[in-house]
Structures are given as structure tokens and as C-alpha cells.
Amino acid sequence: MKKVHNITSIGILTAVAMILSYIELLLPPIYAAIPGIKVGLPNIVIIYALYSLGTKRAAAVSFIRLTLSALLFNPSTFIYSLAGAVLSLAIMALLKKSALFSTVGVSIAGGVLHNLGQILVAICLLETVEIGYYMFVLAISGTLAGVFIGIAAGFIIDRIKKH
């Protein structure tokens, strides 16, 4: 019975993350002069999965969502998204396990590390380290988005625990 619960939970959370990915795709750019800045709405689901289902299942939701999003919306972004997601989830899992950080702190670290993973892939693929200077801007946007995502995820985690 537990295996069925885990599979259905992963499926439902992946579907919700996909919906949030699509909604984010439809939203206008936050600041059009700076490309690539997004809120990261699907990360609300990933953080919820991390806290409620554990690291392995959160990784499954993240990977399935990334794969489906790339296939449906933009295949060229897959490697960037995957690198960001792996780095982000790794640090979020470590910080959550330490119990020293709230969901907001975990989310901020995840947002910044997600951007770092993408920058590292861009440096490798474009063979230029100069793109690394963009990390300053992305660290700020990752922090701001991390605050929003962490507050939303924490609120959802608390509400679902009560029920």
C-alpha cells in the first residue's frame, strides 16, 4: 500500500509542478531587460515533496517534471535545468537535514544554487567564463525568488500538516 501511495504522490505532485511550469511560461518576464529571471513556481512543489516525501521522491518529481517540461515547452533548456535542479536539490536536502534552516532559508539556497548550476553549464557549453559575471544578478534574483517560494512552500506544508 505504501508503494502505491508513493507512486501516486509522485504523479500528483509532478502534475501540479507541470501546471505551475506552464503558468510560469505564460507569465510575462519579470524584468525584460535581464533574461532568464523566473520565480520558479514549480519549486514550491519540489520543496513540499522534499519535506513531505523525502529527497529521493522529491528528486523523482523534479526529474520527471524537468523531462516533461523540456519535451513539451523547450528541449534546449533541459541540460541547464537539470544541472540547476541537481545542484539545488542537493543543497536543499543537506540544509533541510541539518534542521538549521527554515523552508525560506532552504529555498533561498536552492534558488541561488539552481542559478549557479545553470551558469556552470553555460560556461562549459559556451566556453567562456565571462558569463559567470551574470551570477551576481542571478544570485540576487535567486534570493528574492527563494524568499517567495520558501514562504509559499512553508505555508502549504503547515496547512497540509494540519489536515
VOTORPA-688313 format. One line per field, with one value per residue (C-alpha): residue in three letters; x, y, z. Coordinates in Angstrom, 2 decimals, decimal comma, padded with zeros to 5 digits. Last residue first. Layout:
<rs>
residu <- (ALA ...) $
X <- (X ...) $
Y <- (Y ...) $
Z <- (Z ...) $
</rs>
This chain:
<rs>
residu <- (HIS LYS LYS ILE ARG ASP ILE ILE PHE GLY ALA ALA ILE GLY ILE PHE VAL GLY ALA LEU THR GLY SER ILE ALA LEU VAL PHE MET TYR TYR GLY ILE GLU VAL THR GLU LEU LEU CYS ILE ALA VAL LEU ILE GLN GLY LEU ASN HIS LEU VAL GLY GLY ALA ILE SER VAL GLY VAL THR SER PHE LEU ALA SER LYS LYS LEU LEU ALA MET ILE ALA LEU SER LEU VAL ALA GLY ALA LEU SER TYR ILE PHE THR SER PRO ASN PHE LEU LEU ALA SER LEU THR LEU ARG ILE PHE SER VAL ALA ALA ALA ARG LYS THR GLY LEU SER TYR LEU ALA TYR ILE ILE VAL ILE ASN PRO LEU GLY VAL LYS ILE GLY PRO ILE ALA ALA TYR ILE PRO PRO LEU LEU LEU GLU ILE TYR SER LEU ILE MET ALA VAL ALA THR LEU ILE GLY ILE SER THR ILE ASN HIS VAL LYS LYS MET) $
X <- (-005,27 -002,92 000,10 -001,39 -001,59 001,96 003,47 001,46 002,61 006,20 006,04 004,66 007,21 010,06 008,96 008,79 012,10 013,77 012,57 014,31 017,46 017,53 017,06 020,00 022,17 021,14 022,42 025,77 025,86 025,96 029,68 029,98 029,18 032,77 033,99 033,57 033,39 029,75 028,88 031,09 030,35 026,63 026,64 028,30 025,78 022,88 024,27 024,83 021,22 019,96 022,41 020,87 017,31 018,12 019,94 016,95 014,56 016,41 016,45 012,74 011,88 013,56 017,23 019,25 017,50 020,74 018,66 016,87 020,21 021,57 018,40 018,31 021,96 021,45 018,12 019,67 022,72 020,61 017,94 020,39 022,21 018,91 017,53 020,59 020,66 016,93 016,76 017,11 014,01 011,65 007,95 006,61 009,74 011,64 008,69 008,28 011,94 012,07 008,87 010,09 013,43 011,90 009,25 011,87 014,26 011,48 010,92 014,55 014,89 011,95 008,17 006,82 009,71 011,35 007,98 006,90 010,22 009,74 006,14 007,06 009,91 007,38 006,86 010,44 010,18 011,93 014,91 016,39 016,89 017,55 016,00 012,60 012,24 009,71 009,14 005,46 003,68 002,65 005,74 005,17 001,67 003,07 005,65 002,98 000,84 003,84 004,57 000,96 001,23 004,55 002,99 000,13 002,41 004,90 002,07 000,50 003,78 004,42 000,88 001,09 004,38 002,87 000,00) $
Y <- (018,42 020,47 019,01 020,22 023,79 023,81 022,38 024,83 027,84 026,65 026,19 029,71 031,30 029,34 030,20 033,94 034,00 031,85 034,18 037,08 035,06 033,64 037,14 038,45 035,45 035,74 039,30 038,33 035,13 037,23 037,62 033,90 034,64 035,82 032,26 031,45 028,04 028,44 024,92 024,83 028,38 027,86 024,65 026,47 029,32 026,86 025,19 028,59 029,57 026,44 027,13 030,58 029,26 026,24 028,35 030,69 027,74 026,18 029,52 030,02 026,45 027,21 026,47 024,75 021,38 019,92 017,56 020,50 022,13 018,95 018,28 021,89 021,71 018,56 019,75 022,94 021,30 018,65 021,15 023,63 020,98 019,54 022,94 023,81 020,39 020,55 024,10 023,10 020,90 023,87 023,51 019,98 017,82 020,13 020,36 016,58 015,99 018,70 017,46 013,86 014,94 017,16 014,66 011,90 014,14 014,94 011,20 010,54 013,53 012,88 012,64 015,52 017,96 017,30 016,99 020,40 021,85 020,36 021,58 025,16 024,72 024,56 028,34 029,19 032,99 033,48 035,52 034,24 037,50 040,85 043,76 042,04 042,22 039,78 038,32 037,97 034,95 032,17 030,04 030,43 029,03 026,11 025,32 025,62 023,08 020,79 021,09 020,12 017,10 016,08 016,37 014,11 011,52 011,49 011,13 008,35 006,44 006,92 005,89 002,79 001,85 002,39 000,00) $
Z <- (007,86 010,00 008,19 004,88 006,12 007,50 004,31 002,18 004,21 004,16 000,38 -000,15 002,21 000,64 -002,92 -002,15 -000,28 -002,91 -005,67 -003,95 -003,32 -006,84 -008,29 -006,27 -007,08 -010,74 -010,96 -009,43 -011,50 -014,68 -014,10 -014,83 -018,46 -018,70 -018,21 -021,87 -023,50 -024,49 -023,38 -020,30 -019,12 -019,82 -017,78 -014,87 -015,16 -014,99 -011,90 -010,28 -010,97 -009,24 -006,42 -005,83 -005,84 -003,68 -001,10 -000,96 -000,68 002,25 004,04 003,37 004,38 007,68 008,26 010,98 010,63 009,22 007,07 005,46 004,65 003,09 001,08 -000,14 -001,17 -003,24 -004,64 -005,98 -007,51 -009,23 -010,30 -011,76 -013,74 -014,97 -015,94 -017,99 -019,66 -020,43 -021,82 -025,49 -025,28 -024,81 -023,92 -024,12 -024,13 -021,80 -019,43 -019,44 -018,60 -015,96 -014,32 -014,27 -012,80 -010,11 -009,05 -008,86 -006,93 -004,45 -004,15 -003,34 -001,00 001,27 000,86 002,96 003,30 -000,06 -001,80 -000,46 -001,58 -005,05 -005,23 -004,40 -006,84 -009,67 -009,24 -010,14 -009,96 -013,27 -014,44 -017,66 -019,50 -017,78 -019,69 -019,63 -015,86 -014,51 -017,96 -018,87 -017,39 -019,77 -019,10 -015,37 -015,77 -017,75 -015,12 -012,41 -014,25 -014,60 -010,86 -010,09 -012,40 -010,84 -007,39 -008,42 -010,01 -007,13 -004,63 -006,72 -006,78 -003,07 -002,09 -004,30 -002,64 000,80 000,00) $
</rs>
